[in-house]
């Protein structure tokens, strides 16, 4: 394929935008080469500025669960836009989406809309600290909760060692209140709680991780976190920005059978428009301003365009739950095809999958946490990514990101993908 126009556009963009992109993974730094500039998308396909067509396996990093430019979503956005794009005042759509979103999940009484997943997670942590009157949090290596200071912390050398900032601009003062544990390691979490007794406000986790590839919790891990939180007066926060309304109507809570105290949302809940949200029980949410003293605000929170897109998307998912079975079946079909092809080679690999999330790792070890994910052969991944791109298949341009399938994908699309996969695997 020819990417001349995209290359030119990237060169121009770098003169005005840091790195030429507004989110780092788009720059292709981890796979090499220049990014592809999108011009339009429809259904399961995205088209670039050079006119190339790709089968899309990122779905805008998750939100396009119904497919790009879904007719009902676009109609809702256009109808809303005719009456104005932002008011800075309450609208009925905010209440309607709140009612619909809450009706699909367990244990949540109220929800607050914000503008991004980062903002949702940042606000959830502030609310947890305000409610518990404690300062420290536990997060897990490889779980990404946005770019708020509290989350950009890397692990220290042991359970008593504080984390250290892994981004300039994050202070040591912030870092000291963030404790890091390996994903799927309940014993480590127990040690952190013991060594910081009475100081931990919350544990925040992607219940199904998507930022070190798709990593699934081991049996008993999430359940164990719930027990630990209950015993130690710690709030359990599920970051369901990726998994919320994607794995099931009730998200990871429903799939895993464990309820969190606070849940954060994004992506699907806004139908592809910028949005985030966090939800909890009444006793916790009443601490949030203007009812309580925990402050959070946003000029564009509850934006009518985002609310209309979210309403249209969640309406489709609630009234057509067979979409989840369809996505599960398509993802399983893709997985089985990839395994059959890889088993004919000597390539070491692991495939992780849950629902419509899936990732391929070029490694001989099971991928259960960030450390094991890092052992994947990134040189193989680079060849794999660019090979698939040249065949017309757009995958995440990072070995540490999950694929997200959308319901517009057909089995013909997946067969095309598997045929391309077979060609590319022979070359790596």
N, C-alpha and C positions, 0 to 999 in steps of 0.2 A: 504493500500500500504506500501511497505518497502522502507525506505530511508536510509539504512545503509551506502551505498557508499557516498551519499551526506553528511551525518553527518560526516563521516571520512574526506572528502575533505574540509569541512568547518573548522574542527578542525585544519587541516594543514594550510589552508589559513590564519587563524588568527595569525599564527606565523610570517607571512611575509607581510600581507596586513592589514592596520588598520581596525579592526572590521571584517576582513575576506572578505570584499567586496570593490568594487570600486565606489559604489554609495549607500548611506545609506539605502534606502527603500528595497534594496535586502536582507538585513540582517534579515528581519522578526521581527524586534524589536517591532513593533506596534501590531503584531498578535501573537507573541510568537513562540517558536520552532526554528528549524534550516532551513535555506533556501534550496531550491531544486536546485541542480546543473544541468544545461542543458547540453546535449551532442549533440543534433541535432534537427532540426525542418524542417517540410515540410508542405506546405499548411496551414491548420488550426490547426496543431498539433505540440506540442513540446515534446521531449523525454528527460528524465533525465538520470543521470549516473547509476541509478539502473534499467534502462530499462522500467520505467513507462511511459505511454503515457497520455498526457493531451490535452484536447481541450483548446486552448489558447485564452483568452479574454484580453490580454494586447498588443499583437502584437508588442512586443519590445517597449512598451509605445507609440505606435502610428504609426511608420513608415511602418510597414509591411501591408499596406492597401490592397495589392493584395494577401497576404498570404506569408508564409515563403518560401524562396528558389524558387521564381517564375522563371520559365524556362527562360524567355526572359531577366530578370534581371541578372541571373547567367551567361548566355551566354555573355552578354555585359561586365560583370566584367572580366570574363576569357579572352575574346578577348583583352581587354585593358591591362590586366596584362602581356600578352605575349610581349608587347612592352615597358614595364617598369611601375613601380608603383608610381614614383614621380620624377619630374624634377626640380622643382623650377624655371620653365620657363612657359610662356603662352602656352596654347594648344587650338586647335580649339573646343574641347569639352566644354570648359568654355563658349565660345561665343554661342555655340549651345544651351547649357542648359539655359543660360541667355535669349536668344531669346524665347525659348519655355516657360520658366517660366513666363516671362513678358507678353507673348501673352495670358496667361490664366487669368490674373488679371487686374483689372481696376486701372487707375490713376498712375501707376508706370512706369517710363521711364528707370531707370537703376537699376541694382542689383549688390551687392558685395558679393562674397562667402567667408565664414569663416569656422571654424571647429566645431562649436557647437552652440546650441541655446543660451547658456550663453554668448558666444562671440558676437553673433548677437545682443542681447539685450544691452549688455555693449557698443557696438559700436554705436548702434542707439541712445542711451542716449548722448554719447559724440558728435555725429553729431548734435543732436538737440541743445545741449548747444552751440556748435560752431556756428551754424547757427543763433540762437536767441540772442546770447551774454548774456544769462541768466543762472543761476546756479541751481535753485531748480526744483525738479520733484515731481509729485504726482503719487503714486502707490496705489494699493488697497489691503487691508488685504485678505490673502488667495490666491492671485494671485502670482504665482512663475515665475520669469523671469531669473532663473539661480542663480548662487552663487557669482555673482559680488558683491562687497562691497555695492554699492548703493541700492541693492535690499534686503539685509539681515537686514532689519530694521523693528521693531515692532511699533505698534501705541502708541502715547503718550496719556495723559489723556484727551485731548481736542483739539479743532481745532487750538488753538494758541500754543499748546505744541509741541515741536519738537519730532520726533521719537527717539528711542534709539536703539543701536545695539542689535540684538538678537543672535549674534555669537561673541565669542572672536576673536580678530583680526580685527574687524571692528571699526574704530575710531569714536569718537563723532563728529569730524570735518566732516566726511562723512555723518553721520546720520543727521546732522542739515540741509542738503540740500534735504533730502527725507521726504516728507509729506505723511501721510497715511490716506486713506479714506475707509469707508466700501463699499463693492461692492453693486451696485444697489441703492446707496444713493446720488442722484444728489444734494440735498440741502446741504449736508456736503461738497461736492466738491465746490459748490458755496462759502461757508464760507471760505474754504481754499484759494481760489483764491482772495477773498476780503481781507483776512488778510495778504496775501503775494503779494499784487498788484504789477505788473510789474517785479516780480522776478522769475516767473515760466516758465521754458523752455518747458516742455513737460508733458503730462499726458500719462502714459503707462499702458496698461490694456490687460489682456486676454479677448477678446470680448465675448468669451464663455469660462468660467473658467473650468479647468480640474484638478486643484490641491487642491480642497476642495470637491472633487467629481465633477460631471458635474453640473455646475451652469449656468443657462441661464439668460441673461439680461432681466429685466422687459421692457415692452413696453415704449419707450420714453427715456430710460436711455442712451443708446449709442448715440441716436440722440441728446439728451441734451448735452452730452459731446462734440459732434461735434460743436454745437452752441456756447458753452462756450469757446472752443478753438479758434474759429473764432473771437469771440468778444474781446478776450484778448491776441491775438497774441501768442498763445500757440500751439505747435505742438502736434497732437494726434498720438500716436504710438500704433498700434495693435501688440501685441505679438501673432503671428499666428504660433508659433513653433509647437503647437499641431493641430490647426484647419486648417492651410494652406494646400490646396490641399486635405484635408480630408473631410471637410463638403461639398465642391463643388470645381469645377475647380478654382473658384475665392475665395475660402475660406470663412471666416466669413464676409468679406466685401460684397461678393455676397449675402450670406444668409440674412444678416441684412440690406442690402441696404444702408450702410454708408461707405464712403471711409476715410481711415486714411491718414496722411501725410507721415508716415514711417511705413513700415510693416516688421516684422522679421519672418524668416522662419527657419525650421529645419526638422528633422524626415522624412516625406514623400518626401521632395525635394531631399533627398540623397538616397532614396531607401533602407535604413537600414544601410548605411555606415555613419561614422562621418561627419557631415556637418551642416552648418548654413548659413544664408544669411540675408541681409537686403536690402530693396528696397525703392525708393522714386522718387519724381519728379526731373527733371533736375536741377532746381534752388537750390535744397537742396543737391543733390548728387555731384554737381560741387564743393562743399566746401570740399570734401573728397580728401585726397592726392592720387595720385600725382598732381591732378588738383588744389586742394585747400590746406588749411593749417591744416585741421583736420586729424590727423595721425591715420592710422590703417594699420596693416600688419600681415602676417602670412606665415611661411615657407610652410605649407601644404595646405594653402587656394587654393581652386580649384583643389584639388587632383584628378588625372585622374580616379582613381577607383570610387571615390564618384560621380564624374561627369557622368560617364558611367551608374552607377546604377540609378542616378537621371533622366537621359535622358530616360532610358528604362521605368522607373516607370511613369513619367509624360506623355510619349508618349501613354502608355496604357490608362491613365486617360483622356487625351484630346480626343483621338480617340474612346474611349468607355465610354462616359458619363453615359451610362445606369448603370455603376458600382455603381454610387451614389444612384440611385433608388433601386438597388438591396440591397445595404447596409442598406438603410433607411427601406426597407421592412423587412429585417431580424431582424434589431434592434427593430422594432415595434412588430414583432412576439414574440421576446424574452420578451419585456416589457409586452405585453398583457398576456402572459403565467405566468409571475411572479406575476402580479396583481391578476389574477384569483386564484392562489394558496394562496397568502397572504390574500386575502379577505375571505378565509375560516378559517382564524385564528383570534386570538385577538391581533396579533402583530402590534404595531404602525410602520408605514413605510411611506416613500416618495420615489418615483422614479423620477429622472430627466433625460431627454433624448433630444438630438438634433442630427439628422443625425445618424452617427455610434458611437456616444458617449452616454454613459448611466451610471448611478450610482444608487445604492440602499442605502438608509439611514434609520436606525432604529430609527425613531423619529416621533412624532405626529405633528411637526411643518414643514411648508414649508421651504425648504432649499434654501435661496436666497442670502446668504453671508457666510463669514467664521464663524461668531458668531453662526448662526443657524446650520451650518454644525457640529460645535463642540458639539452640544447638542445630537447628535446621540449616541445610546447605543453601546459603543465600545466592551463591553463584549459579546454582541450578535453577533457583527461583527466578533470577533475572532472565535467563535464557527461556525459561518456561513462559514468563509473562510476555516478553516481546514476541516470542513465537506465536502465542495465542492471539496477540494483538494483530500481528500480520495476517492471521487467518480470519480476522473479523470478529474476535471475541474479546470483550473488554472485561478484564478482571481487576481486582484491587491492586494498585501499583505498590504493594508492600506485602512482605511475607507475614506481617503481623496484623493483618486485617481479615475479618470474616467476609465471605461472599454473602450477598443477600439476594435471594431469588424473588421474582415478582410473578404474580398470577397470570400476567399476559404471556409469559413464556409458554411455548407449545412444545410438545414432544419432538416435533420436527426441529425446533430450535436446539433442543438438547442433543438430538442425534447429530446435528451439524457440529455442535460443540464437541461431542465425543470423537467425531471423525477428525476434527482439527487437533484434538488432544492426542490422538493416536499418532498423527504426523509429527507433532512437536516433541512428544516424549522420545521418539526415536532419535532426535537430534541433540538431546541433552545428556 
